[in-house]
Amino acid sequence: ANSKALELVQAVRAQGFTAERDVLGRKIKAQFKSADAFKAKVVMTLGGSEVEAGRVSLKNNATRQEVTVTFDEITSNFAGVLDQLF
């Protein structure tokens, strides 16, 4: 999941967006706290089951609305994915 997370972060950045990922291997609760501290607008959740399915969940950090999209949607049209959340 870590290498796929890096690939997705790089794809999001290449489309002009700011993206960060956890490189410390912390528990999910600590990662969500960091996202709040960074005032993240969207949180992407990616684990082993998501990698197997080729899909990832994104959550609007303010409204808690969530969508699940394919990796291809993230790498090719992240702005379109964001439109689904805002």
Backbone torsions as a table, in degrees:
resi	resn	phi	psi	omega
1	ALA	NA	-31.6	-177.3
2	ASN	-64.2	-42.7	-180.0
3	SER	-69.4	-35.2	176.9
4	LYS	-68.3	-37.8	177.3
5	ALA	-61.4	-43.5	178.0
6	LEU	-61.5	-43.9	179.7
7	GLU	-60.8	-43.5	-179.4
8	LEU	-68.3	-40.7	178.1
9	VAL	-61.5	-43.4	178.5
10	GLN	-64.0	-38.0	178.8
11	ALA	-66.2	-40.7	178.6
12	VAL	-65.4	-43.6	178.5
13	ARG	-63.5	-39.1	-179.8
14	ALA	-63.1	-22.9	178.6
15	GLN	-91.5	7.3	173.6
16	GLY	95.7	9.5	-179.3
17	PHE	-102.1	159.0	174.9
18	THR	-92.0	134.5	-179.8
19	ALA	-147.0	142.9	177.5
20	GLU	-130.6	157.1	174.7
21	ARG	-139.7	157.8	179.3
22	ASP	-78.4	123.4	178.6
23	VAL	-110.2	0.6	-176.7
24	LEU	-95.2	-7.3	180.0
25	GLY	69.5	31.8	-178.7
26	ARG	-77.2	165.6	177.0
27	LYS	-68.4	158.6	-174.1
28	ILE	-59.7	-37.5	-180.0
29	LYS	-61.3	-42.3	178.6
30	ALA	-66.6	-35.4	178.3
31	GLN	-67.0	-40.3	177.9
32	PHE	-66.2	-36.7	176.4
33	LYS	-62.7	-41.4	177.9
34	SER	-63.7	-40.5	178.2
35	ALA	-60.4	-40.9	177.3
36	ASP	-65.5	-40.9	179.6
37	ALA	-64.3	-35.6	177.6
38	PHE	-79.7	-4.0	-176.4
39	LYS	58.5	43.6	179.3
40	ALA	-63.9	134.7	178.0
41	LYS	-83.0	-31.6	-178.8
42	VAL	-133.7	140.3	175.8
43	VAL	-118.4	129.2	179.0
44	MET	-104.5	127.4	-179.3
45	THR	-108.9	122.2	-175.3
46	LEU	-138.9	123.6	177.1
47	GLY	-136.9	-171.4	-177.8
48	GLY	-59.4	-41.7	-179.1
49	SER	-67.4	-34.2	177.4
50	GLU	-68.2	-39.7	178.7
51	VAL	-62.4	-44.0	178.6
52	GLU	-61.1	-39.0	-178.0
53	ALA	-81.0	-17.5	-177.5
54	GLY	73.2	24.6	-178.5
55	ARG	-134.1	156.2	-179.7
56	VAL	-139.7	148.5	178.4
57	SER	-98.3	136.1	174.7
58	LEU	-122.4	138.4	-177.6
59	LYS	-126.5	131.3	171.4
60	ASN	-68.3	117.3	-173.5
61	ASN	-70.0	-17.2	179.8
62	ALA	-91.4	-48.2	-175.4
63	THR	-94.1	-15.2	-177.1
64	ARG	69.6	9.6	174.1
65	GLN	-65.2	141.1	-175.5
66	GLU	-130.1	142.9	173.8
67	VAL	-132.2	152.3	174.4
68	THR	-116.8	127.6	-176.4
69	VAL	-133.3	165.4	178.4
70	THR	-80.6	161.0	176.0
71	PHE	-60.6	-37.3	-179.8
72	ASP	-61.6	-38.3	178.4
73	GLU	-63.0	-39.1	179.3
74	ILE	-67.4	-45.8	-174.0
75	THR	-75.0	-24.1	-176.5
76	SER	-104.4	-27.4	-174.2
77	ASN	-152.6	64.7	-178.8
78	PHE	-63.5	-33.7	178.2
79	ALA	-60.7	-39.5	177.9
80	GLY	-65.4	-36.2	177.2
81	VAL	-65.5	-43.3	179.1
82	LEU	-62.3	-34.8	178.0
83	ASP	-59.0	-28.5	179.2
84	GLN	-73.0	-21.3	-176.4
85	LEU	-99.2	-19.1	-175.3
86	PHE	-121.7	NA	NA
